[in-house]
Amino acid sequence: MVLIAGAIGTASAFRSTAQELSRTRHLTAASTTRLRDLDQRRHAVDARLHVAQRLVAASFSELHAATAARQVSQARLVAARGSLAKSYRSALVSLQDERARSNELLTLQFCVDGMTNALNRAGVGDVAGAQRTLRGLQVRCAVVGVSA
């Protein structure tokens, strides 16, 4: 009887070990599947990371190109502003010269008109009126180098 009881105990322990082995195999298979899924996810994340790194590198290249273009544009703007300032000064000098010449022309026209008037007076015999007209022109006409 002791032999039968020992055999029953051994059979029971064998069944228990077999069940534990089956559970261990099942858990191992589930863990292997889980590890395979995680490894596939890691590969997908690595691929997305690689794409993101290329996009970042391309963005930095674009930023570098845009920064260089901006620097060139700024240099051109500074040069254009300098040229514009020079042109403005030149235009201002020309405008001042034009005003001076315009004033001279107006004075010359006044002198010509006055002398024409004096000649007309002398032509009709009004010598005294012609002399008064010429005396009135002397100061203003002398400014532009005309003697009346």
C-alpha positions in Angstrom: 0.0 0.0 0.0 2.8 2.2 0.7 4.0 1.6 -2.8 0.7 2.5 -4.3 0.5 5.6 -2.2 4.0 6.6 -3.3 3.1 6.0 -7.0 -0.1 8.1 -6.6 1.9 10.8 -5.0 4.5 10.7 -7.7 1.8 10.7 -10.4 0.1 13.7 -8.7 3.5 15.6 -8.5 4.1 14.7 -12.2 0.7 16.1 -13.2 1.3 19.2 -11.2 4.7 19.7 -12.8 3.3 19.0 -16.2 0.6 21.7 -15.6 3.2 24.1 -14.4 5.3 23.4 -17.4 2.3 24.0 -19.7 1.6 27.3 -17.9 5.3 28.3 -18.3 5.2 27.4 -22.0 2.0 29.4 -22.4 3.5 32.5 -20.6 6.8 32.1 -22.5 4.9 32.1 -25.8 2.8 35.1 -24.7 6.1 36.9 -23.7 7.7 36.0 -27.0 4.7 37.5 -28.9 4.7 40.6 -26.7 8.5 41.0 -27.3 8.0 40.6 -31.0 5.2 43.3 -31.0 7.4 45.6 -29.0 10.3 45.1 -31.3 8.1 45.9 -34.3 6.9 49.0 -32.6 10.5 50.0 -31.8 11.4 49.6 -35.5 8.4 51.7 -36.5 9.4 54.4 -34.0 13.0 54.2 -35.2 11.8 54.7 -38.8 9.6 57.7 -37.8 12.5 59.1 -35.8 14.8 58.8 -38.8 12.2 60.7 -41.0 11.9 63.4 -38.3 15.6 63.7 -38.1 15.8 64.2 -41.9 13.0 66.8 -41.7 14.8 68.7 -38.9 18.1 68.6 -41.0 16.2 69.9 -44.0 14.6 72.6 -41.9 18.0 73.7 -40.6 19.3 73.8 -44.1 16.3 76.0 -45.2 16.8 78.2 -42.1 20.5 78.6 -43.0 19.7 79.5 -46.6 17.0 81.9 -45.5 19.4 83.5 -43.0 22.1 83.9 -45.7 19.5 85.4 -48.1 18.3 87.8 -45.4 21.9 88.9 -44.7 22.4 89.5 -48.4 19.1 91.5 -48.6 20.2 93.5 -45.5 23.5 94.4 -47.1 21.7 95.4 -50.3 19.3 97.5 -48.3 22.1 99.3 -46.6 23.8 99.9 -49.9 20.5 101.1 -51.4 19.9 103.5 -48.5 23.4 104.9 -48.9 22.8 105.4 -52.6 19.4 106.9 -51.9 20.9 109.3 -49.4 23.5 110.3 -52.0 20.9 110.8 -54.6 18.8 112.9 -52.2 21.7 115.1 -51.4 22.5 115.5 -55.1 18.8 116.3 -55.8 18.8 118.9 -53.0 21.9 120.6 -54.4 20.3 120.6 -57.9 17.1 122.0 -56.5 19.0 124.8 -54.7 20.9 125.5 -57.9 17.7 125.5 -59.9 16.1 128.0 -57.5 19.2 130.3 -57.7 19.2 130.1 -61.5 15.4 130.7 -61.6 15.8 133.8 -59.4 18.6 135.0 -61.7 16.4 134.4 -64.7 13.6 136.3 -63.2 15.9 139.2 -62.4 17.3 139.1 -65.9 13.8 139.1 -67.3 13.0 142.1 -65.1 16.1 143.9 -66.5 15.3 143.0 -70.1 11.7 144.2 -69.6 12.9 147.4 -67.9 15.4 148.1 -70.6 12.8 147.5 -73.3 10.5 149.9 -71.5 13.4 152.5 -71.3 14.1 152.0 -75.0 10.5 152.4 -75.9 10.4 155.7 -73.8 13.5 157.0 -75.5 12.0 156.0 -78.9 9.0 158.2 -78.3 11.1 161.1 -77.1 10.7 160.6 -73.3 14.4 160.7 -72.5 13.8 161.7 -68.9 11.4 158.7 -68.4 14.0 156.4 -70.0 16.7 157.7 -67.6 14.4 157.2 -64.6 13.6 153.7 -65.7 17.3 152.9 -66.1 18.2 154.3 -62.7 15.5 152.1 -61.2 17.0 149.1 -62.8 20.6 149.7 -61.7 20.6 148.0 -58.3 18.5 145.0 -59.2 20.3 144.4 -62.5 23.8 144.7 -60.9 23.0 141.7 -58.8 23.0 139.5 -61.9 25.9 141.3 -63.5 23.9 143.6 -65.9 24.6 147.3 -65.9 21.7 149.5 -66.8 
